[in-house]
């Protein structure tokens, strides 16, 4: 229920509320790759807004939190395409271009295998 509510808040761009719900849900289900992926997506969006607004330092920190959660999602489930996609976006935002390019290539490879298979 908390995960679903977090997704609603994420869709509404209420990132702080989404982050709270995802964190609550992780307490009950700490090995859920999708939860970490969604939490990473929320931090990514929040970080982009803050970095481009009045709090660039805070935004960079939030992007770092995004990367941590997306890494955890992929550690738990290496085939989590959404997490891989968002990690590439996050790495590009953090100017980690070599890592971003590698993740884009991996994403495209996995995604094309799904399309064919």
MOPAC internal coordinates of N, CA, C and O (Angstrom, degrees):
PM7 1SCF
backbone

  N    0.0000 0     0.00 0     0.00 0    0    0    0
  C    1.4398 1     0.00 0     0.00 0    1    0    0
  C    1.5394 1   111.13 1     0.00 0    2    1    0
  O    1.2310 1   120.36 1   135.42 1    3    2    1
  N    1.3419 1   116.93 1   -44.58 1    3    2    1
  C    1.4662 1   120.66 1   179.55 1    5    3    2
  C    1.5261 1   111.19 1   -64.01 1    6    5    3
  O    1.2310 1   120.64 1   141.72 1    7    6    5
  N    1.3264 1   116.39 1   -38.28 1    7    6    5
  C    1.4630 1   120.54 1   178.85 1    9    7    6
  C    1.5243 1   110.10 1   -62.86 1   10    9    7
  O    1.2310 1   120.70 1   133.97 1   11   10    9
  N    1.3216 1   116.27 1   -46.03 1   11   10    9
  C    1.4625 1   120.50 1   179.74 1   13   11   10
  C    1.5303 1   111.02 1   -62.81 1   14   13   11
  O    1.2310 1   120.64 1   138.43 1   15   14   13
  N    1.3086 1   116.38 1   -41.57 1   15   14   13
  C    1.4630 1   120.52 1   178.42 1   17   15   14
  C    1.5275 1   110.54 1   -64.15 1   18   17   15
  O    1.2310 1   120.82 1   140.17 1   19   18   17
  N    1.3217 1   116.04 1   -39.83 1   19   18   17
  C    1.4602 1   120.21 1   176.39 1   21   19   18
  C    1.5148 1   111.84 1   -60.41 1   22   21   19
  O    1.2310 1   120.45 1   140.58 1   23   22   21
  N    1.3232 1   116.74 1   -39.42 1   23   22   21
  C    1.4695 1   120.74 1   178.49 1   25   23   22
  C    1.5274 1   111.20 1   -64.99 1   26   25   23
  O    1.2310 1   120.93 1   142.52 1   27   26   25
  N    1.3262 1   115.82 1   -37.48 1   27   26   25
  C    1.4706 1   119.78 1   177.18 1   29   27   26
  C    1.5263 1   109.39 1   -62.56 1   30   29   27
  O    1.2310 1   120.58 1   132.33 1   31   30   29
  N    1.3261 1   116.49 1   -47.67 1   31   30   29
  C    1.4710 1   120.01 1   179.04 1   33   31   30
  C    1.5231 1   111.37 1   -62.40 1   34   33   31
  O    1.2310 1   120.35 1   141.31 1   35   34   33
  N    1.3155 1   116.95 1   -38.69 1   35   34   33
  C    1.4622 1   120.72 1   178.14 1   37   35   34
  C    1.5264 1   110.26 1   -62.01 1   38   37   35
  O    1.2310 1   120.39 1   135.27 1   39   38   37
  N    1.3230 1   116.85 1   -44.73 1   39   38   37
  C    1.4635 1   121.26 1   179.16 1   41   39   38
  C    1.5322 1   111.23 1   -63.59 1   42   41   39
  O    1.2310 1   120.44 1   147.70 1   43   42   41
  N    1.3140 1   116.76 1   -32.30 1   43   42   41
  C    1.4660 1   121.60 1   179.34 1   45   43   42
  C    1.5283 1   112.67 1   -83.77 1   46   45   43
  O    1.2310 1   120.84 1  -179.33 1   47   46   45
  N    1.3267 1   116.00 1     0.67 1   47   46   45
  C    1.4638 1   122.82 1  -178.59 1   49   47   46
  C    1.5283 1   112.16 1    64.22 1   50   49   47
  O    1.2310 1   120.85 1  -149.50 1   51   50   49
  N    1.3193 1   115.98 1    30.50 1   51   50   49
  C    1.4635 1   122.51 1   173.65 1   53   51   50
  C    1.5257 1   106.46 1   -99.88 1   54   53   51
  O    1.2310 1   121.55 1  -104.07 1   55   54   53
  N    1.3221 1   114.64 1    75.93 1   55   54   53
  C    1.4555 1   121.00 1  -168.21 1   57   55   54
  C    1.5236 1   113.84 1   -66.48 1   58   57   55
  O    1.2310 1   119.80 1   141.01 1   59   58   57
  N    1.3228 1   117.98 1   -38.99 1   59   58   57
  C    1.4679 1   119.25 1   179.55 1   61   59   58
  C    1.5227 1   110.98 1   -62.09 1   62   61   59
  O    1.2310 1   120.36 1   137.28 1   63   62   61
  N    1.3256 1   116.92 1   -42.72 1   63   62   61
  C    1.4627 1   120.54 1   178.83 1   65   63   62
  C    1.5256 1   110.86 1   -66.94 1   66   65   63
  O    1.2310 1   120.58 1   140.40 1   67   66   65
  N    1.3141 1   116.49 1   -39.60 1   67   66   65
  C    1.4692 1   120.43 1   178.25 1   69   67   66
  C    1.5293 1   110.23 1   -62.01 1   70   69   67
  O    1.2310 1   120.63 1   134.19 1   71   70   69
  N    1.3207 1   116.41 1   -45.81 1   71   70   69
  C    1.4653 1   121.27 1  -179.66 1   73   71   70
  C    1.5240 1   110.40 1   -60.44 1   74   73   71
  O    1.2310 1   120.56 1   137.06 1   75   74   73
  N    1.3233 1   116.54 1   -42.94 1   75   74   73
  C    1.4739 1   120.15 1   177.90 1   77   75   74
  C    1.5216 1   111.33 1   -59.24 1   78   77   75
  O    1.2310 1   120.34 1   132.43 1   79   78   77
  N    1.3139 1   116.95 1   -47.57 1   79   78   77
  C    1.4752 1   120.60 1  -177.71 1   81   79   78
  C    1.5210 1   111.20 1   -65.74 1   82   81   79
  O    1.2310 1   120.05 1   137.92 1   83   82   81
  N    1.3253 1   117.51 1   -42.08 1   83   82   81
  C    1.4604 1   119.72 1   179.36 1   85   83   82
  C    1.5234 1   110.65 1   -64.11 1   86   85   83
  O    1.2310 1   120.22 1   138.83 1   87   86   85
  N    1.3257 1   117.19 1   -41.17 1   87   86   85
  C    1.4700 1   120.25 1   177.99 1   89   87   86
  C    1.5223 1   111.16 1   -63.22 1   90   89   87
  O    1.2310 1   120.10 1   139.48 1   91   90   89
  N    1.3318 1   117.41 1   -40.52 1   91   90   89
  C    1.4651 1   120.84 1   176.82 1   93   91   90
  C    1.5290 1   110.59 1   -62.98 1   94   93   91
  O    1.2310 1   120.60 1   136.78 1   95   94   93
  N    1.3161 1   116.46 1   -43.22 1   95   94   93
  C    1.4610 1   120.90 1  -179.70 1   97   95   94
  C    1.5251 1   111.12 1   -64.42 1   98   97   95
  O    1.2310 1   120.30 1   144.10 1   99   98   97
  N    1.3378 1   117.02 1   -35.90 1   99   98   97
  C    1.4682 1   120.43 1   180.00 1  101   99   98
  C    1.5252 1   112.20 1   -66.34 1  102  101   99
  O    1.2310 1   119.80 1   153.09 1  103  102  101
  N    1.3126 1   117.99 1   -26.91 1  103  102  101
  C    1.4601 1   120.42 1   176.90 1  105  103  102
  C    1.5225 1   110.86 1   -62.12 1  106  105  103
  O    1.2310 1   120.65 1   144.52 1  107  106  105
  N    1.3208 1   116.36 1   -35.48 1  107  106  105
  C    1.4647 1   121.40 1   179.83 1  109  107  106
  C    1.5323 1   112.38 1   -86.93 1  110  109  107
  O    1.2310 1   120.35 1   156.41 1  111  110  109
  N    1.3286 1   116.94 1   -23.59 1  111  110  109
  C    1.4657 1   121.13 1  -174.53 1  113  111  110
  C    1.5377 1   109.42 1  -140.91 1  114  113  111
  O    1.2310 1   119.85 1  -109.58 1  115  114  113
  N    1.3395 1   117.89 1    70.42 1  115  114  113
  C    1.4662 1   120.90 1  -172.26 1  117  115  114
  C    1.5271 1   115.69 1   -72.89 1  118  117  115
  O    1.2310 1   119.68 1   176.73 1  119  118  117
  N    1.3048 1   118.22 1    -3.27 1  119  118  117
  C    1.4724 1   120.80 1  -179.90 1  121  119  118
  C    1.5286 1   111.92 1  -111.23 1  122  121  119
  O    1.2310 1   120.29 1  -160.69 1  123  122  121
  N    1.3346 1   117.06 1    19.31 1  123  122  121
  C    1.4561 1   122.23 1  -175.43 1  125  123  122
  C    1.5290 1   110.05 1   -90.02 1  126  125  123
  O    1.2310 1   120.56 1   -74.54 1  127  126  125
  N    1.3208 1   116.53 1   105.46 1  127  126  125
  C    1.4649 1   121.83 1  -177.70 1  129  127  126
  C    1.5263 1   111.69 1   -61.80 1  130  129  127
  O    1.2310 1   120.16 1   141.46 1  131  130  129
  N    1.3221 1   117.30 1   -38.54 1  131  130  129
  C    1.4705 1   120.14 1  -179.22 1  133  131  130
  C    1.5270 1   111.56 1   -64.41 1  134  133  131
  O    1.2310 1   120.70 1   142.66 1  135  134  133
  N    1.3244 1   116.27 1   -37.34 1  135  134  133
  C    1.4710 1   119.95 1   176.81 1  137  135  134
  C    1.5271 1   111.02 1   -62.61 1  138  137  135
  O    1.2310 1   120.40 1   134.80 1  139  138  137
  N    1.3141 1   116.84 1   -45.20 1  139  138  137
  C    1.4650 1   120.27 1   178.10 1  141  139  138
  C    1.5261 1   110.65 1   -63.49 1  142  141  139
  O    1.2310 1   120.55 1   141.81 1  143  142  141
  N    1.3205 1   116.55 1   -38.19 1  143  142  141
  C    1.4579 1   120.57 1   178.01 1  145  143  142
  C    1.5242 1   111.05 1   -63.02 1  146  145  143
  O    1.2310 1   120.71 1   134.19 1  147  146  145
  N    1.3306 1   116.25 1   -45.81 1  147  146  145
  C    1.4608 1   120.09 1  -179.90 1  149  147  146
  C    1.5290 1   111.49 1   -66.98 1  150  149  147
  O    1.2310 1   120.51 1   141.57 1  151  150  149
  N    1.3265 1   116.64 1   -38.43 1  151  150  149
  C    1.4584 1   120.45 1   176.68 1  153  151  150
  C    1.5309 1   110.01 1   -63.52 1  154  153  151
  O    1.2310 1   120.81 1   138.15 1  155  154  153
  N    1.3193 1   116.06 1   -41.85 1  155  154  153
  C    1.4653 1   120.18 1   176.83 1  157  155  154
  C    1.5194 1   112.24 1   -61.74 1  158  157  155
  O    1.2310 1   120.47 1   141.76 1  159  158  157
  N    1.3319 1   116.71 1   -38.24 1  159  158  157
  C    1.4666 1   121.00 1   178.48 1  161  159  158
  C    1.5255 1   110.53 1   -65.52 1  162  161  159
  O    1.2310 1   120.37 1   139.16 1  163  162  161
  N    1.3289 1   116.89 1   -40.84 1  163  162  161
  C    1.4678 1   120.68 1   179.08 1  165  163  162
  C    1.5298 1   110.96 1   -63.84 1  166  165  163
  O    1.2310 1   120.66 1   135.21 1  167  166  165
  N    1.3446 1   116.35 1   -44.79 1  167  166  165
  C    1.4646 1   119.72 1   178.30 1  169  167  166
  C    1.5281 1   110.89 1   -64.45 1  170  169  167
  O    1.2310 1   120.27 1   143.51 1  171  170  169
  N    1.3387 1   117.09 1   -36.49 1  171  170  169
  C    1.4641 1   121.30 1   178.91 1  173  171  170
  C    1.5231 1   110.23 1   -60.17 1  174  173  171
  O    1.2310 1   120.40 1   130.59 1  175  174  173
  N    1.3110 1   116.83 1   -49.41 1  175  174  173
  C    1.4642 1   120.56 1  -178.13 1  177  175  174
  C    1.5289 1   111.34 1   -66.47 1  178  177  175
  O    1.2310 1   120.43 1   137.42 1  179  178  177
  N    1.3146 1   116.78 1   -42.58 1  179  178  177
  C    1.4643 1   121.11 1   178.54 1  181  179  178
  C    1.5300 1   110.12 1   -63.17 1  182  181  179
  O    1.2310 1   120.76 1   137.21 1  183  182  181
  N    1.3257 1   116.15 1   -42.79 1  183  182  181
  C    1.4581 1   120.76 1   179.77 1  185  183  182
  C    1.5141 1   113.03 1   -63.56 1  186  185  183
  O    1.2310 1   120.30 1   140.13 1  187  186  185
  N    1.3132 1   117.03 1   -39.87 1  187  186  185
  C    1.4673 1   120.87 1   178.06 1  189  187  186
  C    1.5326 1   110.67 1   -60.86 1  190  189  187
  O    1.2310 1   120.80 1   134.16 1  191  190  189
  N    1.3103 1   116.07 1   -45.84 1  191  190  189
  C    1.4620 1   120.87 1  -178.21 1  193  191  190
  C    1.5245 1   110.51 1   -64.27 1  194  193  191
  O    1.2310 1   120.42 1   131.60 1  195  194  193
  N    1.3242 1   116.80 1   -48.40 1  195  194  193
  C    1.4655 1   120.16 1  -177.62 1  197  195  194
  C    1.5285 1   111.71 1   -68.10 1  198  197  195
  O    1.2310 1   120.16 1   142.15 1  199  198  197
  N    1.3115 1   117.31 1   -37.85 1  199  198  197
  C    1.4697 1   120.41 1  -179.59 1  201  199  198
  C    1.5269 1   110.90 1   -64.99 1  202  201  199
  O    1.2310 1   120.77 1   142.56 1  203  202  201
  N    1.3331 1   116.14 1   -37.44 1  203  202  201
  C    1.4624 1   120.15 1  -178.69 1  205  203  202
  C    1.5247 1   112.36 1   -87.09 1  206  205  203
  O    1.2310 1   120.47 1   176.12 1  207  206  205
  N    1.3318 1   116.71 1    -3.88 1  207  206  205
  C    1.4566 1   121.03 1  -179.30 1  209  207  206
  C    1.5145 1   111.98 1  -103.49 1  210  209  207
  O    1.2310 1   121.58 1    43.88 1  211  210  209
  N    1.3110 1   114.59 1  -136.12 1  211  210  209
  C    1.4614 1   120.82 1  -174.83 1  213  211  210
  C    1.5188 1   113.48 1   -87.22 1  214  213  211
  O    1.2310 1   119.99 1   174.06 1  215  214  213
  N    1.3343 1   117.63 1    -5.94 1  215  214  213
  C    1.4683 1   120.15 1  -176.57 1  217  215  214
  C    1.5332 1   111.47 1  -128.42 1  218  217  215
  O    1.2310 1   120.05 1  -113.08 1  219  218  217
  N    1.3408 1   117.52 1    66.92 1  219  218  217
  C    1.4662 1   119.20 1  -176.44 1  221  219  218
  C    1.5275 1   113.82 1   -61.30 1  222  221  219
  O    1.2310 1   120.05 1   142.98 1  223  222  221
  N    1.3326 1   117.51 1   -37.02 1  223  222  221
  C    1.4716 1   120.15 1   179.14 1  225  223  222
  C    1.5130 1   111.49 1   -64.78 1  226  225  223
  O    1.2310 1   121.04 1   136.23 1  227  226  225
  N    1.3238 1   115.61 1   -43.77 1  227  226  225
  C    1.4619 1   120.95 1   177.75 1  229  227  226
  C    1.5320 1   109.97 1   -62.58 1  230  229  227
  O    1.2310 1   120.48 1   140.00 1  231  230  229
  N    1.3197 1   116.68 1   -40.00 1  231  230  229
  C    1.4525 1   120.92 1   179.16 1  233  231  230
  C    1.5187 1   112.28 1   -62.08 1  234  233  231
  O    1.2310 1   120.49 1   139.32 1  235  234  233
  N    1.3341 1   116.68 1   -40.68 1  235  234  233
  C    1.4651 1   120.03 1   178.21 1  237  235  234
  C    1.5243 1   110.60 1   -65.29 1  238  237  235
  O    1.2310 1   120.48 1   141.51 1  239  238  237
  N    1.3295 1   116.69 1   -38.49 1  239  238  237
  C    1.4652 1   120.62 1   177.09 1  241  239  238
  C    1.5308 1   110.25 1   -63.19 1  242  241  239
  O    1.2310 1   120.61 1   138.41 1  243  242  241
  N    1.3122 1   116.44 1   -41.59 1  243  242  241
  C    1.4639 1   120.73 1   179.12 1  245  243  242
  C    1.5243 1   111.42 1   -66.17 1  246  245  243
  O    1.2310 1   120.27 1   142.99 1  247  246  245
  N    1.3159 1   117.08 1   -37.01 1  247  246  245
  C    1.4646 1   120.02 1   175.09 1  249  247  246
  C    1.5281 1   110.27 1   -63.68 1  250  249  247
  O    1.2310 1   120.40 1   144.14 1  251  250  249
  N    1.3242 1   116.83 1   -35.86 1  251  250  249
  C    1.4581 1   120.41 1   175.35 1  253  251  250
  C    1.5190 1   111.47 1   -63.58 1  254  253  251
  O    1.2310 1   120.23 1   140.30 1  255  254  253
  N    1.3283 1   117.17 1   -39.70 1  255  254  253
  C    1.4654 1   120.81 1   176.41 1  257  255  254
  C    1.5217 1   110.75 1   -65.03 1  258  257  255
  O    1.2310 1   121.06 1   142.12 1  259  258  257
  N    1.3226 1   115.57 1   -37.88 1  259  258  257
  C    1.4586 1   119.50 1   176.21 1  261  259  258
  C    1.5204 1   110.17 1   -58.45 1  262  261  259
  O    1.2310 1   121.14 1   130.53 1  263  262  261
  N    1.3223 1   115.43 1   -49.47 1  263  262  261
  C    1.4656 1   120.50 1  -178.61 1  265  263  262
  C    1.5276 1   111.30 1   -59.55 1  266  265  263
  O    1.2310 1   120.01 1   138.10 1  267  266  265
  N    1.3348 1   117.58 1   -41.90 1  267  266  265
  C    1.4653 1   121.12 1   178.03 1  269  267  266
  C    1.5274 1   111.38 1   -58.62 1  270  269  267
  O    1.2310 1   120.48 1   133.91 1  271  270  269
  N    1.3226 1   116.68 1   -46.09 1  271  270  269
  C    1.4590 1   120.55 1  -177.92 1  273  271  270
  C    1.5291 1   112.31 1   -70.55 1  274  273  271
  O    1.2310 1   120.48 1   142.74 1  275  274  273
  N    1.3134 1   116.69 1   -37.26 1  275  274  273
  C    1.4647 1   119.50 1   177.60 1  277  275  274
  C    1.5352 1   110.21 1   -67.80 1  278  277  275
  O    1.2310 1   120.30 1   141.76 1  279  278  277
  N    1.3221 1   117.03 1   -38.24 1  279  278  277
  C    1.4703 1   120.47 1   175.43 1  281  279  278
  C    1.5268 1   110.71 1   -61.49 1  282  281  279
  O    1.2310 1   120.46 1   137.96 1  283  282  281
  N    1.3323 1   116.74 1   -42.04 1  283  282  281
  C    1.4676 1   121.04 1   179.10 1  285  283  282
  C    1.5289 1   110.35 1   -63.69 1  286  285  283
  O    1.2310 1   120.49 1   137.89 1  287  286  285
  N    1.3235 1   116.67 1   -42.11 1  287  286  285
  C    1.4670 1   120.39 1   178.29 1  289  287  286
  C    1.5263 1   110.66 1   -58.93 1  290  289  287
  O    1.2310 1   120.86 1   136.08 1  291  290  289
  N    1.3217 1   115.97 1   -43.92 1  291  290  289
  C    1.4701 1   120.17 1  -178.89 1  293  291  290
  C    1.5170 1   112.32 1   -74.18 1  294  293  291
  O    1.2310 1   120.17 1   153.01 1  295  294  293
  N    1.3072 1   117.28 1   -26.99 1  295  294  293
  C    1.4699 1   120.87 1   173.89 1  297  295  294
  C    1.5339 1   109.24 1   -65.54 1  298  297  295
  O    1.2310 1   120.96 1   137.96 1  299  298  297
  N    1.3266 1   115.78 1   -42.04 1  299  298  297
  C    1.4663 1   120.49 1  -179.43 1  301  299  298
  C    1.5267 1   112.28 1   -75.17 1  302  301  299
  O    1.2310 1   120.61 1   146.14 1  303  302  301
  N    1.3355 1   116.43 1   -33.86 1  303  302  301
  C    1.4658 1   120.98 1  -179.17 1  305  303  302
  C    1.5296 1   108.79 1  -146.70 1  306  305  303
  O    1.2310 1   119.92 1   -85.55 1  307  306  305
  N    1.3341 1   117.76 1    94.45 1  307  306  305
  C    1.4629 1   121.52 1  -177.78 1  309  307  306
  C    1.5313 1   114.30 1   -61.64 1  310  309  307
  O    1.2310 1   120.02 1   165.39 1  311  310  309
  N    1.3252 1   117.56 1   -14.61 1  311  310  309
  C    1.4611 1   120.88 1  -179.69 1  313  311  310
  C    1.5290 1   112.88 1   -97.57 1  314  313  311
  O    1.2310 1   120.30 1  -166.26 1  315  314  313
  N    1.3108 1   117.04 1    13.74 1  315  314  313
  C    1.4621 1   123.30 1   179.78 1  317  315  314
  C    1.5386 1   107.61 1   -75.28 1  318  317  315
  O    1.2310 1   120.75 1   -89.47 1  319  318  317
  N    1.3415 1   116.17 1    90.53 1  319  318  317
  C    1.4662 1   120.93 1  -173.84 1  321  319  318
  C    1.5222 1   112.94 1   -63.50 1  322  321  319
  O    1.2310 1   120.17 1   141.10 1  323  322  321
  N    1.3105 1   117.29 1   -38.90 1  323  322  321
  C    1.4681 1   120.41 1   179.90 1  325  323  322
  C    1.5278 1   110.49 1   -61.08 1  326  325  323
  O    1.2310 1   120.47 1   138.40 1  327  326  325
  N    1.3253 1   116.70 1   -41.60 1  327  326  325
  C    1.4620 1   120.46 1   178.60 1  329  327  326
  C    1.5253 1   110.94 1   -66.50 1  330  329  327
  O    1.2310 1   120.12 1   140.50 1  331  330  329
  N    1.3147 1   117.38 1   -39.50 1  331  330  329
  C    1.4587 1   121.24 1   178.95 1  333  331  330
  C    1.5282 1   110.48 1   -64.88 1  334  333  331
  O    1.2310 1   120.34 1   136.49 1  335  334  333
  N    1.3143 1   116.95 1   -43.51 1  335  334  333
  C    1.4653 1   122.77 1   177.66 1  337  335  334
  C    1.5302 1   109.97 1   -59.57 1  338  337  335
  O    1.2310 1   120.76 1   129.50 1  339  338  337
  N    1.3369 1   116.16 1   -50.50 1  339  338  337
  C    1.4607 1   120.38 1  -178.21 1  341  339  338
  C    1.5283 1   112.10 1   -67.79 1  342  341  339
  O    1.2310 1   120.50 1   147.90 1  343  342  341
  N    1.3345 1   116.66 1   -32.10 1  343  342  341
  C    1.4606 1   118.35 1   177.42 1  345  343  342
  C    1.5314 1   110.27 1   -65.51 1  346  345  343
  O    1.2310 1   120.28 1   140.01 1  347  346  345
  N    1.3265 1   117.06 1   -39.99 1  347  346  345
  C    1.4618 1   119.81 1   177.18 1  349  347  346
  C    1.5346 1   110.54 1   -62.24 1  350  349  347
  O    1.2310 1   120.41 1   138.18 1  351  350  349
  N    1.3387 1   116.82 1   -41.82 1  351  350  349
  C    1.4661 1   120.16 1   176.49 1  353  351  350
  C    1.5255 1   111.01 1   -61.40 1  354  353  351
  O    1.2310 1   121.02 1   134.45 1  355  354  353
  N    1.3202 1   115.65 1   -45.55 1  355  354  353
  C    1.4605 1   121.28 1  -178.82 1  357  355  354
  C    1.5231 1   110.80 1   -62.69 1  358  357  355
  O    1.2310 1   120.19 1   135.16 1  359  358  357
  N    1.3060 1   117.23 1   -44.84 1  359  358  357
  C    1.4662 1   121.05 1   179.55 1  361  359  358
  C    1.5280 1   110.84 1   -61.36 1  362  361  359
  O    1.2310 1   120.63 1   140.71 1  363  362  361
  N    1.3358 1   116.39 1   -39.29 1  363  362  361
  C    1.4638 1   119.46 1   177.29 1  365  363  362
  C    1.5309 1   110.40 1   -64.51 1  366  365  363
  O    1.2310 1   120.23 1   139.12 1  367  366  365
  N    1.3282 1   117.17 1   -40.88 1  367  366  365
  C    1.4694 1   121.21 1   177.58 1  369  367  366
  C    1.5251 1   111.22 1   -62.07 1  370  369  367
  O    1.2310 1   120.38 1   146.92 1  371  370  369
  N    1.3213 1   116.87 1   -33.08 1  371  370  369
  C    1.4652 1   122.73 1   179.72 1  373  371  370
  C    1.5312 1   111.94 1   -88.21 1  374  373  371
  O    1.2310 1   120.14 1  -172.46 1  375  374  373
  N    1.3157 1   117.33 1     7.54 1  375  374  373
  C    1.4702 1   125.76 1  -177.15 1  377  375  374
  C    1.5249 1   112.73 1    57.78 1  378  377  375
  O    1.2310 1   120.76 1  -147.41 1  379  378  377
  N    1.3220 1   116.16 1    32.59 1  379  378  377
  C    1.4664 1   122.44 1   173.50 1  381  379  378
  C    1.5336 1   106.59 1   -95.33 1  382  381  379
  O    1.2310 1   121.39 1  -111.92 1  383  382  381
  N    1.3146 1   114.95 1    68.08 1  383  382  381
  C    1.4630 1   120.77 1  -168.77 1  385  383  382
  C    1.5198 1   114.06 1   -66.53 1  386  385  383
  O    1.2310 1   119.92 1   143.87 1  387  386  385
  N    1.3145 1   117.76 1   -36.13 1  387  386  385
  C    1.4734 1   120.11 1   179.78 1  389  387  386
  C    1.5313 1   109.48 1   -64.43 1  390  389  387
  O    1.2310 1   120.48 1   133.97 1  391  390  389
  N    1.3337 1   116.69 1   -46.03 1  391  390  389
  C    1.4639 1   120.77 1   178.60 1  393  391  390
  C    1.5279 1   110.60 1   -64.74 1  394  393  391
  O    1.2310 1   120.54 1   138.99 1  395  394  393
  N    1.3337 1   116.58 1   -41.01 1  395  394  393
  C    1.4656 1   120.20 1   179.60 1  397  395  394
  C    1.5235 1   110.53 1   -61.37 1  398  397  395
  O    1.2310 1   120.52 1   134.90 1  399  398  397
  N    1.3269 1   116.61 1   -45.10 1  399  398  397
  C    1.4663 1   119.92 1   179.75 1  401  399  398
  C    1.5294 1   110.73 1   -61.36 1  402  401  399
  O    1.2310 1   120.54 1   137.39 1  403  402  401
  N    1.3214 1   116.57 1   -42.61 1  403  402  401
  C    1.4597 1   120.66 1   178.63 1  405  403  402
  C    1.5256 1   111.00 1   -60.86 1  406  405  403
  O    1.2310 1   120.70 1   136.30 1  407  406  405
  N    1.3357 1   116.26 1   -43.70 1  407  406  405
  C    1.4642 1   119.62 1   179.79 1  409  407  406
  C    1.5277 1   111.72 1   -68.25 1  410  409  407
  O    1.2310 1   120.05 1   142.86 1  411  410  409
  N    1.3294 1   117.50 1   -37.14 1  411  410  409
  C    1.4702 1   119.20 1   176.62 1  413  411  410
  C    1.5304 1   110.19 1   -61.22 1  414  413  411
  O    1.2310 1   121.05 1   135.07 1  415  414  413
  N    1.3364 1   115.60 1   -44.93 1  415  414  413
  C    1.4703 1   119.23 1   179.83 1  417  415  414
  C    1.5336 1   110.87 1   -61.40 1  418  417  415
  O    1.2310 1   120.72 1   136.47 1  419  418  417
  N    1.3284 1   116.23 1   -43.53 1  419  418  417
  C    1.4653 1   120.82 1   179.09 1  421  419  418
  C    1.5273 1   110.66 1   -64.45 1  422  421  419
  O    1.2310 1   120.77 1   138.08 1  423  422  421
  N    1.3126 1   116.12 1   -41.92 1  423  422  421
  C    1.4637 1   120.62 1   178.54 1  425  423  422
  C    1.5334 1   110.51 1   -60.59 1  426  425  423
  O    1.2310 1   120.71 1   130.65 1  427  426  425
  N    1.3261 1   116.25 1   -49.35 1  427  426  425
  C    1.4658 1   120.00 1  -178.65 1  429  427  426
  C    1.5263 1   111.78 1   -62.21 1  430  429  427
  O    1.2310 1   120.86 1   141.77 1  431  430  429
  N    1.3184 1   115.96 1   -38.23 1  431  430  429
  C    1.4671 1   120.51 1   177.97 1  433  431  430
  C    1.5234 1   110.84 1   -63.30 1  434  433  431
  O    1.2310 1   120.47 1   131.33 1  435  434  433
  N    1.3275 1   116.71 1   -48.67 1  435  434  433
  C    1.4702 1   120.73 1  -178.96 1  437  435  434
  C    1.5262 1   111.20 1   -67.47 1  438  437  435
  O    1.2310 1   120.62 1   139.44 1  439  438  437
  N    1.3251 1   116.43 1   -40.56 1  439  438  437
  C    1.4522 1   120.66 1  -178.34 1  441  439  438
  C    1.5366 1   110.71 1   -65.92 1  442  441  439
  O    1.2310 1   120.63 1   139.89 1  443  442  441
  N    1.3221 1   116.41 1   -40.11 1  443  442  441
  C    1.4686 1   119.04 1   179.58 1  445  443  442
  C    1.5279 1   110.90 1   -69.25 1  446  445  443
  O    1.2310 1   120.10 1   147.43 1  447  446  445
  N    1.3215 1   117.41 1   -32.57 1  447  446  445
  C    1.4581 1   120.10 1   176.22 1  449  447  446
  C    1.5284 1   111.24 1   -65.52 1  450  449  447
  O    1.2310 1   120.44 1   144.51 1  451  450  449
  N    1.3391 1   116.77 1   -35.49 1  451  450  449
  C    1.4623 1   120.47 1   177.05 1  453  451  450
  C    1.5196 1   111.11 1   -68.31 1  454  453  451
  O    1.2310 1   121.02 1   141.21 1  455  454  453
  N    1.3230 1   115.65 1   -38.79 1  455  454  453
  C    1.4674 1   120.39 1  -178.42 1  457  455  454
  C    1.5242 1   111.01 1   -66.05 1  458  457  455
  O    1.2310 1   121.22 1   141.20 1  459  458  457
  N    1.3376 1   115.27 1   -38.80 1  459  458  457
  C    1.4669 1   120.67 1  -178.49 1  461  459  458
  C    1.5354 1   110.58 1   -76.41 1  462  461  459
  O    1.2310 1   120.97 1   137.43 1  463  462  461
  N    1.3283 1   115.75 1   -42.57 1  463  462  461
  C    1.4532 1   121.52 1  -174.65 1  465  463  462
  C    1.4608 1   110.82 1   -76.94 1  466  465  463
  O    1.2310 1   120.10 1   180.00 1  467  466  465

